[in-house]
Amino acid sequence: MTELRSSVAPWREVEVELTAEVSHASPYAAVEVWADFACGAQVLRRPAFWDGGDRWRLRFAAPHAGEWEWVSGANVDDPGLAGRAGTVACVERAGETGVRAFEHGFWRMSPSGRQLVHADGTPALMVADTAWALPWRATPEQVEVYARDRRAKGFNAVLLMTVQPDMRAVGPRDRTADEGFDVAFEDLPDGRLLVLNPEYFDRFDVLVDVLVAHDLVPVLQPVFHGFGWKGLDVAGTVVPDEDYTRYCRYLVARYGARPAVYLVGADGSGEESQVAAGGEEVHAWDAYGQPTGIHYRPHATNHAHQDADWLDFQSCQTGHEAEHLPERVADMRRNTPAKGVLNLEPTYENTCEQGRATGWWQGHEAWSNLCAGARWESVTARPACGSGVFTPASRATRTASSARTQDGARRWTTRGRRTSVWSAGSSATSRSVAWNPTGRARSAAGGSACPAGSCCSTATAPGP
């Protein structure tokens, strides 16, 4: 079979559907499908993902113009999945898209291991907002309002729990209902990730599309290791390593041909076995070298797997007592080999008491962390809504044998969102200051346009 995709621009996702000709008892858990995309001497391997029934999908983004010929492979004897072939024709297109990843390539680490750059070397400053529950609580209409508002305030990334992680969470299976949530894995309450719900990810696709269209990069966290949504026993520390790695590979397959950051550990010690297993899996299957890292709980050592090839950044958490603790960032920066460092979770605005960590506290926090060596920085805004600014730039590029390029989507509740901005705001209208890569300070003012009832930060931030 030959599939010709003409007039596809660089860094734009193209999708190929494969149809199984053999029935498979456990398509998600037991069947692996992939394709090698070749242009000249360059070969990029992309995993496929099961999308229900007899359907598998390949998603690919060509990093440069050319004829990309592909051939699929599988770990099963199925002529519908293995041995299929085709061509993706990628051609340059003039004009701005409004999405920096499409114009300059996906994010990656700089040769120093400290900074964030686009694939073409253009410096980047990540200003991330944390909408943890968006994948399983938000509607497309709400995400459209949210994304438009956050982009207008200068945000360019969003941290997401890709699944509702609490094993004992109960509520309507309805993201529009009070206490309701959508379900990604039917067996997550049992501490497993085997029974995947494709319809959940179809809905998530739509939300991710909205975010990317507004130049917001999804930061994908597989399954939380710490507090979770309501503190009701997270699955991240319980699921077997093989379940966790399989899901990490699924995320790379489904969303890795779009701009992404992978947060394989979150709110834990970083030493959980799932973290290293997931990091290694992302590293093996991500053809574009997009950043992968760990976010820690308060008072952790913040240096797990420091020498791992798969690790690009370390993120500390300084707690919610309104203390400025930039020395934790400085300590992380001293660790070798060099990685990106940031404080992804300082004190939330108004946590525990009105007025805590409000006003310029957030700007002070961001600046002090930056002076301490952070280039992936975070500042908080509103209770349970943290924040972070992040200037990462390339993990060592890989050859085709390791599947790396040599070029370069209803409501937010409870844990809500953290805001990755340097904010100076604390109410419906606020003012914030950020420093772009050239070092010039800029400021902006604005108000919240988030959906009613959502846990949304009111901080504003200019773009990088």
C-alpha positions as CSV (number, residue, x, y, z in Angstrom):
1,M,0.0,0.0,0.0
2,T,1.3,3.4,-0.9
3,E,0.0,6.6,0.8
4,L,1.2,9.9,-0.6
5,R,0.7,12.9,1.6
6,S,1.4,16.0,-0.5
7,S,2.0,19.6,0.7
8,V,2.6,18.7,4.3
9,A,4.7,21.4,5.9
10,P,7.6,20.6,8.3
11,W,6.7,19.9,11.9
12,R,3.1,19.4,11.0
13,E,1.5,16.1,12.1
14,V,0.3,13.7,9.4
15,E,-1.7,10.6,10.3
16,V,-1.8,7.2,8.7
17,E,-4.4,4.6,9.6
18,L,-3.6,0.9,9.7
19,T,-6.3,-1.8,9.8
20,A,-5.6,-5.1,11.4
21,E,-6.4,-8.2,9.3
22,V,-6.2,-10.5,12.2
23,S,-8.2,-10.4,15.5
24,H,-6.1,-9.6,18.6
25,A,-7.3,-10.5,22.0
26,S,-5.4,-7.7,23.8
27,P,-4.7,-5.1,21.2
28,Y,-3.5,-2.3,23.6
29,A,-1.5,-4.5,26.0
30,A,0.0,-7.1,23.7
31,V,0.4,-5.6,20.2
32,E,3.3,-3.3,19.2
33,V,3.3,-1.4,15.9
34,W,5.7,1.1,14.6
35,A,7.1,2.6,11.3
36,D,10.4,3.8,10.1
37,F,10.3,7.1,8.2
38,A,13.3,7.6,6.0
39,C,14.5,10.6,4.0
40,G,18.0,10.1,2.5
41,A,20.2,8.8,5.3
42,Q,18.0,10.0,8.1
43,V,15.5,7.5,9.6
44,L,13.0,8.3,12.4
45,R,11.1,5.5,14.1
46,R,7.6,6.4,15.3
47,P,5.4,4.0,17.4
48,A,1.7,3.5,16.4
49,F,-1.1,3.4,18.9
50,W,-4.3,1.3,19.1
51,D,-7.4,3.5,18.6
52,G,-10.1,0.9,19.2
53,G,-11.5,-2.0,17.2
54,D,-9.1,-3.0,14.4
55,R,-7.6,0.4,14.0
56,W,-4.0,1.5,14.7
57,R,-2.7,5.0,13.8
58,L,0.7,6.4,13.0
59,R,1.4,10.0,13.5
60,F,4.5,11.6,12.1
61,A,5.9,15.1,11.7
62,A,8.7,15.6,9.2
63,P,11.5,17.8,10.6
64,H,12.4,19.1,7.1
65,A,11.2,19.1,3.5
66,G,11.7,16.0,1.4
67,E,10.2,12.7,0.5
68,W,9.8,10.5,3.6
69,E,9.2,6.9,2.7
70,W,7.9,4.7,5.5
71,V,7.5,1.0,6.2
72,S,5.6,-0.4,9.2
73,G,6.6,-3.2,11.5
74,A,4.8,-5.1,14.3
75,N,5.5,-7.8,16.9
76,V,2.6,-9.9,15.5
77,D,2.1,-11.6,12.2
78,D,-0.6,-9.3,10.7
79,P,-0.2,-8.1,7.1
80,G,-2.5,-5.2,7.9
81,L,-0.1,-3.8,10.5
82,A,3.4,-5.0,9.4
83,G,4.9,-4.4,6.0
84,R,2.7,-1.6,5.0
85,A,4.5,1.2,3.1
86,G,4.0,4.7,1.8
87,T,5.4,8.2,1.3
88,V,4.9,11.5,3.1
89,A,5.8,14.5,0.9
90,C,6.9,17.4,3.0
91,V,7.3,20.8,1.4
92,E,8.3,24.2,2.8
93,R,5.5,26.7,3.2
94,A,6.0,30.5,3.5
95,G,4.2,32.6,6.1
96,E,3.6,32.5,9.9
97,T,1.4,29.9,11.5
98,G,1.0,31.5,14.9
99,V,2.5,28.4,16.4
100,R,6.2,28.7,17.1
101,A,6.8,24.9,17.1
102,F,5.6,24.8,13.5
103,E,7.9,27.6,12.5
104,H,11.0,26.7,14.4
105,G,10.6,23.0,15.3
106,F,9.8,21.3,18.6
107,W,11.5,22.1,21.9
108,R,14.7,20.3,22.9
109,M,17.6,20.9,25.2
110,S,20.6,23.0,24.2
111,P,24.0,21.4,23.9
112,S,24.8,22.7,27.4
113,G,21.9,20.8,28.8
114,R,20.7,23.9,30.6
115,Q,18.5,25.8,28.2
116,L,15.5,25.3,26.0
117,V,15.7,25.9,22.3
118,H,13.6,25.0,19.2
119,A,14.9,22.4,16.8
120,D,16.4,25.2,14.6
121,G,18.3,26.6,17.5
122,T,16.0,29.5,18.2
123,P,16.0,30.3,22.0
124,A,12.8,29.6,23.9
125,L,11.3,30.6,27.2
126,M,8.7,28.3,28.6
127,V,5.9,30.1,30.5
128,A,3.7,27.2,31.7
129,D,0.3,27.2,33.3
130,T,-0.7,24.0,35.3
131,A,-4.2,22.8,34.5
132,W,-3.8,19.4,36.0
133,A,-7.3,18.2,35.7
134,L,-8.1,19.6,32.2
135,P,-7.8,16.3,30.3
136,W,-10.6,14.6,32.3
137,R,-12.6,17.6,33.6
138,A,-12.8,20.2,30.8
139,T,-14.9,20.5,27.7
140,P,-13.6,21.7,24.3
141,E,-15.5,25.0,24.7
142,Q,-14.0,25.6,28.1
143,V,-10.5,24.8,26.8
144,E,-11.0,27.2,23.9
145,V,-11.8,30.0,26.4
146,Y,-9.0,29.0,28.6
147,A,-6.4,28.7,25.9
148,R,-7.3,32.0,24.3
149,D,-7.0,33.7,27.7
150,R,-3.7,32.1,28.6
151,R,-2.1,32.8,25.2
152,A,-3.1,36.4,25.4
153,K,-1.3,36.6,28.8
154,G,1.9,35.1,27.4
155,F,1.7,31.5,28.4
156,N,3.1,28.9,26.0
157,A,2.8,25.6,27.9
158,V,0.3,23.7,30.1
159,L,1.0,21.0,32.7
160,L,-1.5,18.1,32.5
161,M,-2.3,15.0,34.5
162,T,-3.2,12.9,31.4
163,V,-5.4,10.6,33.5
164,Q,-7.4,11.1,36.8
165,P,-4.8,9.3,39.0
166,D,-6.7,8.6,42.3
167,M,-7.6,4.9,42.7
168,R,-10.4,5.6,45.2
169,A,-11.9,8.7,43.5
170,V,-15.7,8.4,43.0
171,G,-18.1,10.5,41.1
172,P,-20.2,10.6,37.9
173,R,-18.6,9.5,34.7
174,D,-19.3,13.0,33.3
175,R,-16.8,15.8,33.0
176,T,-19.6,18.3,33.1
177,A,-21.1,17.1,36.4
178,D,-20.1,18.2,39.9
179,E,-17.4,15.8,41.2
180,G,-17.5,14.0,37.8
181,F,-14.5,12.9,35.7
182,D,-13.7,11.0,32.5
183,V,-12.0,7.6,32.7
184,A,-8.9,6.7,30.7
185,F,-8.3,3.2,32.1
186,E,-11.1,1.0,33.4
187,D,-8.8,-0.9,35.7
188,L,-6.9,2.1,37.2
189,P,-8.8,1.6,40.5
190,D,-7.2,-1.8,40.7
191,G,-3.7,-0.4,40.2
192,R,-3.4,-1.5,36.6
193,L,-3.3,0.2,33.1
194,L,-4.4,-2.6,30.8
195,V,-8.0,-1.7,29.8
196,L,-7.6,1.5,27.9
197,N,-10.7,3.5,26.8
198,P,-10.0,4.8,23.3
199,E,-12.9,7.2,23.4
200,Y,-11.3,9.1,26.3
201,F,-8.2,9.7,24.2
202,D,-10.3,10.8,21.2
203,R,-11.7,13.5,23.5
204,F,-8.3,14.3,24.8
205,D,-7.0,14.7,21.2
206,V,-9.6,17.5,20.7
207,L,-8.4,19.3,23.8
208,V,-4.7,19.0,22.8
209,D,-5.6,20.3,19.3
210,V,-7.1,23.4,20.9
211,L,-4.0,24.0,23.1
212,V,-1.5,23.6,20.3
213,A,-3.5,25.8,18.0
214,H,-3.1,28.5,20.6
215,D,0.7,27.9,20.8
216,L,0.4,26.1,24.2
217,V,2.7,23.1,24.5
218,P,1.2,20.2,26.5
219,V,3.4,19.0,29.4
220,L,2.3,15.3,29.7
221,Q,2.4,13.6,33.0
222,P,1.4,9.9,32.7
223,V,0.2,9.0,36.3
224,F,0.9,11.1,39.4
225,H,3.1,9.8,42.2
226,G,2.2,12.2,44.9
227,F,-1.0,13.8,46.1
228,G,-3.0,13.3,42.9
229,W,-6.4,14.8,42.5
230,K,-7.9,14.5,45.9
231,G,-5.3,12.5,47.7
232,L,-7.2,9.2,47.4
233,D,-4.3,6.8,46.7
234,V,-2.6,7.6,43.4
235,A,-1.9,4.8,41.0
236,G,1.4,6.1,39.9
237,T,3.3,4.3,42.7
238,V,1.3,1.1,42.4
239,V,1.0,0.2,38.7
240,P,3.6,-2.3,37.5
241,D,6.5,-0.9,35.6
242,E,5.4,-2.6,32.4
243,D,2.0,-0.9,32.6
244,Y,3.6,2.5,33.1
245,T,6.1,2.1,30.3
246,R,3.5,0.9,27.9
247,Y,1.4,4.0,28.7
248,C,4.4,6.3,28.3
249,R,5.0,4.7,24.8
250,Y,1.3,5.3,24.0
251,L,1.6,9.0,24.9
252,V,4.7,9.3,22.7
253,A,2.8,7.5,19.9
254,R,-0.4,9.6,20.2
255,Y,1.0,13.0,21.0
256,G,4.7,12.9,20.2
257,A,4.3,14.2,16.6
258,R,3.1,17.4,18.1
259,P,5.0,19.8,20.5
260,A,5.2,18.1,23.9
261,V,7.2,17.9,27.2
262,Y,7.2,14.7,29.2
263,L,7.0,14.8,33.0
264,V,7.6,11.1,33.8
265,G,7.7,11.7,37.6
266,A,5.5,14.0,39.6
267,D,5.2,14.9,43.3
268,G,7.2,12.0,44.5
269,S,10.8,11.1,45.4
270,G,11.9,10.5,41.8
271,E,13.1,7.1,42.9
272,E,9.8,5.3,42.2
273,S,10.6,2.4,39.8
274,Q,8.0,3.7,37.4
275,V,9.9,7.0,36.9
276,A,13.1,5.5,35.4
277,A,11.2,2.9,33.5
278,G,9.0,5.6,31.9
279,G,11.9,7.9,31.2
280,E,13.8,5.2,29.4
281,E,10.7,4.3,27.4
282,V,10.1,7.9,26.3
283,H,13.8,8.2,25.5
284,A,13.7,5.1,23.3
285,W,10.6,6.1,21.3
286,D,10.6,9.9,21.1
287,A,12.2,10.6,17.7
288,Y,12.4,14.3,18.2
289,G,14.3,14.7,21.5
290,Q,11.6,16.7,23.3
291,P,12.4,17.4,27.0
292,T,11.8,14.8,29.7
293,G,12.1,15.4,33.4
294,I,11.0,14.8,37.0
295,H,9.0,17.0,39.4
296,Y,9.6,16.3,43.1
297,R,7.6,16.6,46.3
298,P,8.8,19.1,49.0
299,H,12.0,18.2,50.8
300,A,13.1,15.6,48.3
301,T,16.7,15.3,47.3
302,N,15.9,16.5,43.7
303,H,18.7,14.6,42.0
304,A,17.3,11.1,41.2
305,H,18.7,9.7,38.0
306,Q,20.9,12.7,37.5
307,D,23.3,10.8,35.2
308,A,20.6,9.2,33.1
309,D,20.6,9.8,29.4
310,W,16.9,10.1,29.3
311,L,16.7,12.9,31.9
312,D,16.7,16.5,30.7
313,F,15.5,18.5,33.7
314,Q,14.9,18.4,37.5
315,S,12.1,20.3,39.2
316,C,12.0,21.0,42.9
317,Q,9.1,22.0,45.1
318,T,9.6,24.5,47.9
319,G,6.3,24.0,49.7
320,H,3.5,26.4,50.6
321,E,4.7,28.4,53.7
322,A,5.6,31.5,51.6
323,E,9.3,31.0,52.0
324,H,11.7,32.1,49.3
325,L,14.2,29.1,49.1
326,P,16.2,29.8,46.0
327,E,19.1,27.8,47.5
328,R,17.2,24.6,46.5
329,V,17.5,25.6,42.9
330,A,21.2,26.5,43.4
331,D,21.8,23.1,44.9
332,M,20.2,21.4,41.9
333,R,22.3,23.4,39.5
334,R,25.5,22.2,41.2
335,N,24.6,18.6,40.4
336,T,26.4,16.9,37.6
337,P,26.1,16.1,34.8
338,A,24.3,19.4,33.9
339,K,20.5,19.3,33.5
340,G,17.9,22.0,33.3
341,V,16.6,23.0,36.8
342,L,13.5,24.7,38.0
343,N,11.1,25.2,40.9
344,L,7.8,24.0,39.6
345,E,5.9,24.4,42.8
346,P,6.6,27.3,45.2
347,T,3.8,28.6,47.4
348,Y,0.4,28.9,45.9
349,E,-1.2,32.4,46.1
350,N,-3.6,32.7,49.0
351,T,-2.8,29.1,50.2
352,C,-4.2,28.5,53.8
353,E,-4.7,32.2,54.4
354,Q,-5.8,35.2,52.4
355,G,-2.9,37.3,51.3
356,R,-0.2,34.6,51.4
357,A,2.2,34.7,48.5
358,T,0.3,37.4,46.7
359,G,1.4,40.6,45.0
360,W,5.0,40.9,44.1
361,W,5.9,37.7,46.1
362,Q,5.5,35.7,42.9
363,G,7.8,38.1,41.0
364,H,10.4,38.0,43.8
365,E,10.2,34.2,43.8
366,A,10.8,33.9,40.0
367,W,13.6,36.4,40.0
368,S,15.4,34.8,43.0
369,N,15.1,31.4,41.4
370,L,16.4,32.7,38.1
371,C,19.4,34.3,39.9
372,A,20.0,30.9,41.6
373,G,20.4,29.2,38.3
374,A,16.9,28.2,37.2
375,R,16.1,28.2,33.6
376,W,12.8,26.3,34.0
377,E,11.2,28.5,36.6
378,S,7.9,28.3,38.3
379,V,5.8,30.7,40.3
380,T,2.4,30.2,41.9
381,A,-0.9,32.0,41.7
382,R,-4.0,31.2,43.8
383,P,-4.7,28.2,46.1
384,A,-3.9,24.9,44.4
385,C,-2.9,26.8,41.3
386,G,0.9,26.9,41.0
387,S,3.1,28.3,38.3
388,G,6.5,28.1,36.6
389,V,8.6,29.8,34.1
390,F,11.0,27.6,32.2
391,T,13.8,28.5,29.9
392,P,15.2,25.1,29.0
393,A,17.3,24.5,25.3
394,S,19.4,19.5,22.8
395,R,19.5,16.5,24.5
396,A,22.2,14.6,22.6
397,T,20.7,13.6,19.3
398,R,20.5,10.0,18.3
399,T,21.0,8.0,15.1
400,A,18.2,6.1,13.5
401,S,19.1,3.0,15.5
402,S,17.9,4.7,18.6
403,A,14.9,6.4,16.9
404,R,16.1,10.0,17.2
405,T,16.6,12.7,14.7
406,Q,19.9,14.2,14.0
407,D,18.2,17.5,13.0
408,G,17.3,19.0,15.2
409,A,-6.6,17.9,24.3
410,R,-15.1,20.4,31.8
411,R,-14.0,21.9,34.7
412,W,-11.0,22.3,36.9
413,T,-11.5,21.3,40.5
414,T,-9.7,20.6,43.8
415,R,-6.0,20.4,42.8
416,G,-6.7,22.7,39.9
417,R,-3.9,24.4,38.1
418,R,-0.5,25.8,38.9
419,T,0.6,28.7,36.9
420,S,4.0,28.9,35.3
421,V,4.5,32.6,35.2
422,W,6.4,35.3,37.0
423,S,3.2,36.9,38.3
424,A,2.6,39.9,40.4
425,G,-1.2,39.6,40.5
426,S,-3.6,38.3,43.2
427,S,-7.1,39.2,42.1
428,A,-9.3,39.4,39.1
429,T,-7.0,41.8,37.4
430,S,-3.3,41.5,37.9
431,R,0.1,42.6,36.6
432,S,3.1,40.5,35.9
433,V,6.7,40.9,34.7
434,A,8.8,38.4,32.8
435,W,12.3,38.5,31.3
436,N,12.7,37.3,27.7
437,P,15.8,35.6,26.4
438,T,17.3,39.0,25.4
439,G,17.2,40.1,29.1
440,R,14.7,42.9,28.5
441,A,11.9,43.1,31.1
442,R,8.4,43.4,29.9
443,S,5.0,43.8,31.7
444,A,1.4,43.2,30.9
445,A,-1.9,43.7,32.6
446,G,-5.2,41.8,32.2
447,G,-7.9,39.8,33.9
448,S,-9.1,36.3,34.1
449,A,-11.2,34.9,31.4
450,C,-11.4,31.3,32.7
451,P,-14.7,29.4,32.9
452,A,-16.9,30.1,35.9
453,G,-16.3,27.7,38.7
454,S,-12.8,26.7,37.5
455,C,-9.7,26.8,39.7
456,C,-7.9,29.3,37.6
457,S,-5.0,31.6,38.3
458,T,-5.6,35.3,37.8
459,A,-2.0,36.1,37.1
460,T,-1.0,37.5,33.8
461,A,2.3,37.1,31.9
462,P,3.8,38.5,28.7
463,G,5.0,36.1,26.1
464,P,8.7,35.2,25.6
